[in-house]
Amino acid sequence: MRPDLSAWSKAIANGHSLAAVTGNDRFREAASQVFATGSFWTAAVPMAAALATLDRLEALNGIDHMRRMGERFCTGLATSAAKLGLPLRQSGPPQMPVLLFDDDADRAKGNLFCVEALKRGVYLHPTHTLFLSVAHQAADIDEALAAADAALAVVAGRFDR
């Protein structure tokens, strides 16, 4: 499924200051009527970085790789949480998941989960999108899942399910 509009930010230029909005042809005429300006429009470095980034992503089949690694991560988390009886919600595309615990309005479960994962060397966020990259390989995902599994066990042990 293709979106009607997509917004891209610094990732399109590997962290350089660049953003883009893309869309299908039905928005072309309306977009041509919008006046836009920017402070860095003449900066060549972000444009060069974007071209190099997009070329590299294509060469590595990066989009598919990030999707597969995200699916591996999300499936592993869901399996671990279900095994422990912890209701864990995941939203977003698999390469950019958001992880939230049910009945966690004060984020105590999410914060504990992230602290425990960090103790095991894996940085996660209790309320924000996680971002996978082309650098993440299956061994990295498996290491993150091992840390997450142990962190989930701590959460399960501390909170009634």
Backbone as JSON Lines, residues from 0, in Angstrom:
{"i":0,"aa":"M","n":[0.83,-1.17,0.0],"ca":[0.0,0.0,0.0],"c":[0.88,1.24,0.0]}
{"i":1,"aa":"R","n":[0.6,2.17,-0.87],"ca":[1.37,3.41,-0.97],"c":[0.56,4.55,-0.37]}
{"i":2,"aa":"P","n":[1.19,5.37,0.45],"ca":[0.48,6.51,1.03],"c":[0.24,7.6,-0.01]}
{"i":3,"aa":"D","n":[-0.76,8.44,0.23],"ca":[-1.0,9.58,-0.64],"c":[0.11,10.61,-0.49]}
{"i":4,"aa":"L","n":[0.54,10.83,0.75],"ca":[1.63,11.77,1.05],"c":[2.58,11.13,2.06]}
{"i":5,"aa":"S","n":[3.86,11.43,1.92],"ca":[4.87,10.98,2.87],"c":[5.79,12.14,3.2]}
{"i":6,"aa":"A","n":[6.15,12.27,4.45],"ca":[7.1,13.3,4.88],"c":[8.4,12.62,5.3]}
{"i":7,"aa":"W","n":[9.5,13.15,4.84],"ca":[10.82,12.59,5.13],"c":[11.66,13.69,5.76]}
{"i":8,"aa":"S","n":[12.45,13.33,6.75],"ca":[13.27,14.34,7.4],"c":[14.74,13.97,7.27]}
{"i":9,"aa":"K","n":[15.51,14.24,8.31],"ca":[16.96,14.11,8.23],"c":[17.45,12.74,7.77]}
{"i":10,"aa":"A","n":[16.68,11.71,7.97],"ca":[17.13,10.37,7.58],"c":[17.37,10.28,6.08]}
{"i":11,"aa":"I","n":[16.67,11.07,5.31],"ca":[16.85,11.02,3.86],"c":[18.25,11.48,3.45]}
{"i":12,"aa":"A","n":[18.93,12.24,4.34],"ca":[20.28,12.74,4.06],"c":[21.26,12.29,5.14]}
{"i":13,"aa":"N","n":[20.98,11.14,5.74],"ca":[21.86,10.56,6.75],"c":[22.2,11.55,7.87]}
{"i":14,"aa":"G","n":[21.18,12.28,8.33],"ca":[21.34,13.18,9.47],"c":[21.55,14.64,9.1]}
{"i":15,"aa":"H","n":[21.82,14.92,7.86],"ca":[21.99,16.32,7.44],"c":[20.63,17.01,7.39]}
{"i":16,"aa":"S","n":[20.65,18.34,7.45],"ca":[19.4,19.13,7.49],"c":[18.73,19.14,6.12]}
{"i":17,"aa":"L","n":[17.79,18.23,5.96],"ca":[17.04,18.14,4.72],"c":[15.7,17.49,5.03]}
{"i":18,"aa":"A","n":[14.67,17.95,4.37],"ca":[13.34,17.34,4.51],"c":[12.68,17.34,3.15]}
{"i":19,"aa":"A","n":[11.76,16.44,2.96],"ca":[11.04,16.35,1.7],"c":[9.64,15.81,1.95]}
{"i":20,"aa":"V","n":[8.71,16.24,1.13],"ca":[7.36,15.69,1.13],"c":[7.14,15.13,-0.26]}
{"i":21,"aa":"T","n":[6.72,13.89,-0.3],"ca":[6.44,13.25,-1.58],"c":[4.97,12.85,-1.61]}
{"i":22,"aa":"G","n":[4.44,12.74,-2.81],"ca":[3.04,12.35,-2.93],"c":[2.72,11.85,-4.31]}
{"i":23,"aa":"N","n":[1.49,11.4,-4.45],"ca":[1.07,10.92,-5.76],"c":[0.62,12.09,-6.64]}
{"i":24,"aa":"D","n":[0.38,11.83,-7.9],"ca":[0.1,12.89,-8.87],"c":[-1.14,13.71,-8.58]}
{"i":25,"aa":"R","n":[-2.1,13.18,-7.85],"ca":[-3.32,13.95,-7.63],"c":[-3.08,15.19,-6.77]}
{"i":26,"aa":"F","n":[-1.93,15.26,-6.08],"ca":[-1.6,16.43,-5.26],"c":[-0.67,17.41,-5.98]}
{"i":27,"aa":"R","n":[-0.21,17.06,-7.18],"ca":[0.78,17.87,-7.88],"c":[0.3,19.3,-8.13]}
{"i":28,"aa":"E","n":[-0.9,19.47,-8.63],"ca":[-1.39,20.81,-8.93],"c":[-1.55,21.65,-7.65]}
{"i":29,"aa":"A","n":[-2.14,21.07,-6.62],"ca":[-2.31,21.8,-5.37],"c":[-0.96,22.17,-4.76]}
{"i":30,"aa":"A","n":[0.01,21.27,-4.84],"ca":[1.33,21.56,-4.29],"c":[2.01,22.69,-5.04]}
{"i":31,"aa":"S","n":[1.73,22.81,-6.33],"ca":[2.36,23.89,-7.11],"c":[1.84,25.26,-6.71]}
{"i":32,"aa":"Q","n":[0.75,25.32,-5.98],"ca":[0.17,26.59,-5.53],"c":[0.68,27.02,-4.16]}
{"i":33,"aa":"V","n":[1.46,26.16,-3.5],"ca":[1.97,26.45,-2.16],"c":[3.31,27.17,-2.28]}
{"i":34,"aa":"F","n":[3.44,28.3,-1.58],"ca":[4.72,29.0,-1.54],"c":[5.53,28.43,-0.38]}
{"i":35,"aa":"A","n":[6.74,28.05,-0.65],"ca":[7.61,27.51,0.39],"c":[8.99,28.1,0.22]}
{"i":36,"aa":"T","n":[9.65,28.28,1.31],"ca":[11.02,28.76,1.3],"c":[11.8,28.06,2.39]}
{"i":37,"aa":"G","n":[13.08,28.21,2.39],"ca":[13.89,27.57,3.4],"c":[15.22,28.25,3.56]}
{"i":38,"aa":"S","n":[15.83,28.04,4.7],"ca":[17.11,28.68,5.01],"c":[18.29,28.0,4.32]}
{"i":39,"aa":"F","n":[18.19,26.71,4.06],"ca":[19.33,25.96,3.57],"c":[19.13,25.43,2.15]}
{"i":40,"aa":"W","n":[18.3,26.08,1.36],"ca":[17.97,25.55,0.04],"c":[19.16,25.5,-0.9]}
{"i":41,"aa":"T","n":[20.14,26.32,-0.66],"ca":[21.3,26.33,-1.55],"c":[22.45,25.51,-1.01]}
{"i":42,"aa":"A","n":[22.25,24.82,0.1],"ca":[23.32,24.01,0.7],"c":[23.51,22.73,-0.1]}
{"i":43,"aa":"A","n":[24.7,22.56,-0.62],"ca":[24.99,21.39,-1.46],"c":[25.25,20.12,-0.65]}
{"i":44,"aa":"V","n":[25.8,20.25,0.55],"ca":[26.18,19.07,1.33],"c":[24.97,18.19,1.66]}
{"i":45,"aa":"P","n":[23.85,18.75,2.17],"ca":[22.71,17.88,2.44],"c":[22.18,17.19,1.18]}
{"i":46,"aa":"M","n":[22.2,17.88,0.06],"ca":[21.73,17.27,-1.19],"c":[22.65,16.13,-1.6]}
{"i":47,"aa":"A","n":[23.96,16.35,-1.51],"ca":[24.91,15.28,-1.84],"c":[24.75,14.11,-0.88]}
{"i":48,"aa":"A","n":[24.55,14.42,0.4],"ca":[24.34,13.35,1.39],"c":[23.08,12.56,1.07]}
{"i":49,"aa":"A","n":[22.03,13.26,0.65],"ca":[20.77,12.57,0.3],"c":[20.98,11.64,-0.88]}
{"i":50,"aa":"L","n":[21.65,12.11,-1.9],"ca":[21.89,11.26,-3.08],"c":[22.72,10.02,-2.7]}
{"i":51,"aa":"A","n":[23.75,10.23,-1.89],"ca":[24.58,9.1,-1.47],"c":[23.79,8.14,-0.59]}
{"i":52,"aa":"T","n":[22.97,8.68,0.31],"ca":[22.16,7.84,1.2],"c":[21.17,7.01,0.4]}
{"i":53,"aa":"L","n":[20.48,7.64,-0.52],"ca":[19.49,6.92,-1.33],"c":[20.16,5.86,-2.21]}
{"i":54,"aa":"D","n":[21.32,6.2,-2.77],"ca":[22.06,5.2,-3.57],"c":[22.46,4.0,-2.71]}
{"i":55,"aa":"R","n":[22.93,4.27,-1.52],"ca":[23.37,3.19,-0.62],"c":[22.19,2.33,-0.17]}
{"i":56,"aa":"L","n":[21.07,2.98,0.18],"ca":[19.87,2.22,0.57],"c":[19.42,1.31,-0.56]}
{"i":57,"aa":"E","n":[19.46,1.81,-1.78],"ca":[19.05,0.99,-2.92],"c":[20.02,-0.17,-3.13]}
{"i":58,"aa":"A","n":[21.31,0.11,-3.04],"ca":[22.31,-0.94,-3.26],"c":[22.21,-2.05,-2.22]}
{"i":59,"aa":"L","n":[21.86,-1.69,-1.0],"ca":[21.77,-2.66,0.09],"c":[20.37,-3.25,0.25]}
{"i":60,"aa":"N","n":[19.44,-2.83,-0.59],"ca":[18.04,-3.21,-0.41],"c":[17.62,-2.88,1.02]}
{"i":61,"aa":"G","n":[18.0,-1.67,1.43],"ca":[17.87,-1.24,2.81],"c":[16.46,-1.22,3.36]}
{"i":62,"aa":"I","n":[15.51,-0.79,2.56],"ca":[14.13,-0.7,3.05],"c":[13.63,-2.1,3.43]}
{"i":63,"aa":"D","n":[13.87,-3.07,2.56],"ca":[13.44,-4.44,2.86],"c":[14.2,-5.02,4.05]}
{"i":64,"aa":"H","n":[15.49,-4.73,4.12],"ca":[16.29,-5.22,5.25],"c":[15.76,-4.68,6.58]}
{"i":65,"aa":"M","n":[15.48,-3.37,6.63],"ca":[14.97,-2.78,7.87],"c":[13.6,-3.35,8.22]}
{"i":66,"aa":"R","n":[12.77,-3.6,7.21],"ca":[11.46,-4.2,7.47],"c":[11.62,-5.6,8.06]}
{"i":67,"aa":"R","n":[12.5,-6.41,7.47],"ca":[12.71,-7.77,7.96],"c":[13.27,-7.79,9.38]}
{"i":68,"aa":"M","n":[14.23,-6.91,9.67],"ca":[14.79,-6.85,11.01],"c":[13.74,-6.35,12.0]}
{"i":69,"aa":"G","n":[12.92,-5.41,11.58],"ca":[11.84,-4.92,12.43],"c":[10.82,-6.0,12.73]}
{"i":70,"aa":"E","n":[10.48,-6.79,11.72],"ca":[9.54,-7.89,11.93],"c":[10.13,-8.91,12.9]}
{"i":71,"aa":"R","n":[11.41,-9.18,12.76],"ca":[12.09,-10.13,13.67],"c":[12.0,-9.6,15.1]}
{"i":72,"aa":"F","n":[12.28,-8.31,15.28],"ca":[12.26,-7.68,16.59],"c":[10.85,-7.68,17.17]}
{"i":73,"aa":"C","n":[9.88,-7.22,16.4],"ca":[8.5,-7.12,16.9],"c":[7.9,-8.49,17.21]}
{"i":74,"aa":"T","n":[8.17,-9.46,16.36],"ca":[7.66,-10.81,16.6],"c":[8.29,-11.4,17.86]}
{"i":75,"aa":"G","n":[9.58,-11.2,18.02],"ca":[10.26,-11.7,19.22],"c":[9.72,-11.05,20.49]}
{"i":76,"aa":"L","n":[9.49,-9.73,20.45],"ca":[8.92,-9.06,21.62],"c":[7.53,-9.58,21.94]}
{"i":77,"aa":"A","n":[6.71,-9.73,20.91],"ca":[5.34,-10.21,21.12],"c":[5.36,-11.62,21.72]}
{"i":78,"aa":"T","n":[6.24,-12.46,21.24],"ca":[6.35,-13.83,21.75],"c":[6.77,-13.83,23.22]}
{"i":79,"aa":"S","n":[7.78,-13.03,23.55],"ca":[8.25,-12.95,24.94],"c":[7.17,-12.41,25.87]}
{"i":80,"aa":"A","n":[6.5,-11.34,25.44],"ca":[5.46,-10.74,26.27],"c":[4.31,-11.71,26.48]}
{"i":81,"aa":"A","n":[3.9,-12.41,25.42],"ca":[2.79,-13.36,25.53],"c":[3.16,-14.51,26.46]}
{"i":82,"aa":"K","n":[4.41,-14.98,26.37],"ca":[4.89,-16.07,27.22],"c":[4.79,-15.69,28.69]}
{"i":83,"aa":"L","n":[5.0,-14.41,28.97],"ca":[4.97,-13.92,30.36],"c":[3.61,-13.38,30.77]}
{"i":84,"aa":"G","n":[2.65,-13.39,29.85],"ca":[1.32,-12.88,30.16],"c":[1.26,-11.37,30.27]}
{"i":85,"aa":"L","n":[2.19,-10.68,29.62],"ca":[2.21,-9.22,29.64],"c":[1.54,-8.67,28.38]}
{"i":86,"aa":"P","n":[0.46,-7.91,28.53],"ca":[-0.16,-7.29,27.35],"c":[0.74,-6.16,26.83]}
{"i":87,"aa":"L","n":[1.32,-6.35,25.68],"ca":[2.21,-5.38,25.05],"c":[1.63,-4.99,23.71]}
{"i":88,"aa":"R","n":[1.43,-3.71,23.5],"ca":[0.92,-3.2,22.22],"c":[2.08,-2.66,21.4]}
{"i":89,"aa":"Q","n":[2.06,-2.97,20.13],"ca":[3.05,-2.44,19.2],"c":[2.3,-1.78,18.05]}
{"i":90,"aa":"S","n":[2.75,-0.59,17.7],"ca":[2.14,0.08,16.56],"c":[3.23,0.65,15.67]}
{"i":91,"aa":"G","n":[2.83,1.1,14.52],"ca":[3.78,1.63,13.55],"c":[4.31,0.53,12.67]}
{"i":92,"aa":"P","n":[5.04,0.91,11.63],"ca":[5.65,-0.11,10.78],"c":[6.72,-0.86,11.57]}
{"i":93,"aa":"P","n":[7.01,-2.1,11.22],"ca":[7.92,-2.9,12.03],"c":[9.32,-2.3,12.16]}
{"i":94,"aa":"Q","n":[9.76,-1.53,11.18],"ca":[11.08,-0.93,11.28],"c":[11.09,0.36,12.13]}
{"i":95,"aa":"M","n":[9.89,0.76,12.6],"ca":[9.75,1.94,13.46],"c":[8.67,1.68,14.5]}
{"i":96,"aa":"P","n":[8.83,0.66,15.33],"ca":[7.76,0.32,16.27],"c":[7.68,1.26,17.46]}
{"i":97,"aa":"V","n":[6.5,1.36,18.0],"ca":[6.26,1.99,19.3],"c":[5.75,0.88,20.2]}
{"i":98,"aa":"L","n":[6.34,0.75,21.38],"ca":[5.98,-0.32,22.31],"c":[5.32,0.29,23.53]}
{"i":99,"aa":"L","n":[4.13,-0.18,23.86],"ca":[3.41,0.32,25.03],"c":[2.78,-0.84,25.78]}
{"i":100,"aa":"F","n":[2.79,-0.75,27.09],"ca":[2.15,-1.76,27.93],"c":[0.72,-1.33,28.22]}
{"i":101,"aa":"D","n":[-0.2,-2.29,28.26],"ca":[-1.57,-2.0,28.69],"c":[-1.57,-1.64,30.17]}
{"i":102,"aa":"D","n":[-2.56,-0.88,30.58],"ca":[-2.7,-0.47,31.98],"c":[-1.4,0.13,32.52]}
{"i":103,"aa":"D","n":[-0.86,1.08,31.78],"ca":[0.41,1.69,32.17],"c":[0.36,3.21,31.98]}
{"i":104,"aa":"A","n":[-0.7,3.82,32.5],"ca":[-0.9,5.26,32.32],"c":[0.27,6.08,32.85]}
{"i":105,"aa":"D","n":[0.89,5.64,33.93],"ca":[2.02,6.39,34.5],"c":[3.36,5.97,33.9]}
{"i":106,"aa":"R","n":[3.33,5.06,32.96],"ca":[4.51,4.56,32.25],"c":[5.49,3.82,33.15]}
{"i":107,"aa":"A","n":[5.03,3.36,34.29],"ca":[5.92,2.65,35.22],"c":[6.45,1.35,34.6]}
{"i":108,"aa":"K","n":[5.57,0.61,33.93],"ca":[6.01,-0.64,33.29],"c":[6.98,-0.34,32.15]}
{"i":109,"aa":"G","n":[6.62,0.62,31.33],"ca":[7.48,0.97,30.2],"c":[8.84,1.48,30.65]}
{"i":110,"aa":"N","n":[8.85,2.32,31.67],"ca":[10.12,2.84,32.18],"c":[10.97,1.73,32.78]}
{"i":111,"aa":"L","n":[10.35,0.84,33.56],"ca":[11.09,-0.27,34.14],"c":[11.65,-1.17,33.04]}
{"i":112,"aa":"F","n":[10.84,-1.46,32.06],"ca":[11.28,-2.28,30.93],"c":[12.53,-1.68,30.27]}
{"i":113,"aa":"C","n":[12.49,-0.39,30.02],"ca":[13.62,0.26,29.35],"c":[14.86,0.33,30.22]}
{"i":114,"aa":"V","n":[14.68,0.56,31.52],"ca":[15.82,0.57,32.44],"c":[16.46,-0.81,32.48]}
{"i":115,"aa":"E","n":[15.64,-1.84,32.57],"ca":[16.17,-3.2,32.64],"c":[16.85,-3.62,31.33]}
{"i":116,"aa":"A","n":[16.3,-3.2,30.2],"ca":[16.95,-3.48,28.91],"c":[18.29,-2.76,28.84]}
{"i":117,"aa":"L","n":[18.32,-1.51,29.31],"ca":[19.56,-0.74,29.29],"c":[20.63,-1.37,30.16]}
{"i":118,"aa":"K","n":[20.24,-1.93,31.3],"ca":[21.2,-2.64,32.15],"c":[21.86,-3.79,31.39]}
{"i":119,"aa":"R","n":[21.17,-4.27,30.38],"ca":[21.67,-5.4,29.59],"c":[22.25,-4.93,28.25]}
{"i":120,"aa":"G","n":[22.47,-3.6,28.13],"ca":[23.16,-3.07,26.96],"c":[22.29,-2.66,25.78]}
{"i":121,"aa":"V","n":[20.97,-2.62,25.97],"ca":[20.08,-2.27,24.85],"c":[19.27,-1.04,25.22]}
{"i":122,"aa":"Y","n":[19.39,-0.01,24.41],"ca":[18.67,1.24,24.65],"c":[17.35,1.22,23.92]}
{"i":123,"aa":"L","n":[16.26,1.31,24.68],"ca":[14.91,1.39,24.14],"c":[14.25,2.63,24.74]}
{"i":124,"aa":"H","n":[13.1,3.02,24.24],"ca":[12.41,4.19,24.75],"c":[10.99,3.78,25.17]}
{"i":125,"aa":"P","n":[10.53,4.26,26.33],"ca":[9.22,3.82,26.83],"c":[8.02,4.43,26.13]}
{"i":126,"aa":"T","n":[8.19,5.51,25.37],"ca":[7.03,6.16,24.76],"c":[7.27,6.65,23.34]}
{"i":127,"aa":"H","n":[8.43,6.44,22.8],"ca":[8.77,7.02,21.5],"c":[9.03,5.92,20.48]}
{"i":128,"aa":"T","n":[8.94,6.28,19.24],"ca":[9.24,5.38,18.14],"c":[10.69,4.89,18.25]}
{"i":129,"aa":"L","n":[10.88,3.61,18.01],"ca":[12.22,3.04,17.91],"c":[12.58,3.01,16.42]}
{"i":130,"aa":"F","n":[13.84,3.19,16.1],"ca":[14.25,3.26,14.7],"c":[15.29,2.21,14.42]}
{"i":131,"aa":"L","n":[14.97,1.29,13.52],"ca":[15.96,0.34,13.06],"c":[16.68,0.93,11.86]}
{"i":132,"aa":"S","n":[17.89,0.45,11.62],"ca":[18.67,0.95,10.49],"c":[19.24,-0.23,9.72]}
{"i":133,"aa":"V","n":[19.87,0.07,8.62],"ca":[20.51,-0.96,7.81],"c":[21.65,-1.62,8.58]}
{"i":134,"aa":"A","n":[22.22,-0.91,9.54],"ca":[23.31,-1.47,10.33],"c":[22.85,-2.6,11.23]}
{"i":135,"aa":"H","n":[21.58,-2.64,11.6],"ca":[21.08,-3.71,12.47],"c":[21.01,-5.02,11.71]}
{"i":136,"aa":"Q","n":[21.73,-6.0,12.21],"ca":[21.76,-7.33,11.61],"c":[21.02,-8.3,12.53]}
{"i":137,"aa":"A","n":[20.8,-9.52,12.07],"ca":[20.05,-10.51,12.84],"c":[20.67,-10.73,14.22]}
{"i":138,"aa":"A","n":[21.99,-10.77,14.31],"ca":[22.65,-10.98,15.61],"c":[22.35,-9.81,16.55]}
{"i":139,"aa":"D","n":[22.29,-8.59,16.02],"ca":[21.95,-7.43,16.85],"c":[20.53,-7.53,17.37]}
{"i":140,"aa":"I","n":[19.63,-7.94,16.51],"ca":[18.22,-8.09,16.9],"c":[18.1,-9.18,17.96]}
{"i":141,"aa":"D","n":[18.79,-10.28,17.77],"ca":[18.74,-11.37,18.75],"c":[19.3,-10.93,20.1]}
{"i":142,"aa":"E","n":[20.37,-10.13,20.09],"ca":[20.92,-9.6,21.33],"c":[19.91,-8.67,22.02]}
{"i":143,"aa":"A","n":[19.25,-7.84,21.22],"ca":[18.23,-6.94,21.77],"c":[17.06,-7.73,22.33]}
{"i":144,"aa":"L","n":[16.68,-8.8,21.65],"ca":[15.57,-9.63,22.13],"c":[15.92,-10.36,23.43]}
{"i":145,"aa":"A","n":[17.16,-10.79,23.56],"ca":[17.57,-11.44,24.8],"c":[17.49,-10.45,25.96]}
{"i":146,"aa":"A","n":[17.95,-9.24,25.74],"ca":[17.85,-8.2,26.78],"c":[16.4,-7.86,27.07]}
{"i":147,"aa":"A","n":[15.6,-7.74,26.02],"ca":[14.18,-7.41,26.2],"c":[13.44,-8.53,26.93]}
{"i":148,"aa":"D","n":[13.78,-9.78,26.63],"ca":[13.14,-10.9,27.3],"c":[13.43,-10.86,28.8]}
{"i":149,"aa":"A","n":[14.67,-10.6,29.16],"ca":[15.02,-10.5,30.58],"c":[14.34,-9.29,31.23]}
{"i":150,"aa":"A","n":[14.27,-8.19,30.5],"ca":[13.61,-6.99,31.02],"c":[12.11,-7.23,31.19]}
{"i":151,"aa":"L","n":[11.5,-7.92,30.26],"ca":[10.07,-8.24,30.38],"c":[9.82,-9.13,31.59]}
{"i":152,"aa":"A","n":[10.74,-10.05,31.86],"ca":[10.59,-10.93,33.03],"c":[10.61,-10.11,34.32]}
{"i":153,"aa":"V","n":[11.44,-9.08,34.39],"ca":[11.47,-8.22,35.57],"c":[10.14,-7.49,35.7]}
{"i":154,"aa":"V","n":[9.63,-6.96,34.59],"ca":[8.34,-6.26,34.62],"c":[7.24,-7.21,35.08]}
{"i":155,"aa":"A","n":[7.23,-8.42,34.52],"ca":[6.2,-9.4,34.9],"c":[6.29,-9.75,36.37]}
{"i":156,"aa":"G","n":[7.49,-9.82,36.9],"ca":[7.66,-10.16,38.3],"c":[7.26,-9.03,39.25]}
{"i":157,"aa":"R","n":[7.32,-7.82,38.76],"ca":[7.02,-6.68,39.62],"c":[5.57,-6.21,39.55]}
{"i":158,"aa":"F","n":[4.88,-6.5,38.47],"ca":[3.52,-6.02,38.29],"c":[2.56,-7.2,38.16]}
{"i":159,"aa":"D","n":[1.39,-7.06,38.76],"ca":[0.36,-8.09,38.58],"c":[-0.08,-8.09,37.14]}
{"i":160,"aa":"R","n":[-0.34,-9.28,36.63],"ca":[-0.79,-9.38,35.24],"c":[-2.26,-9.59,35.2]}
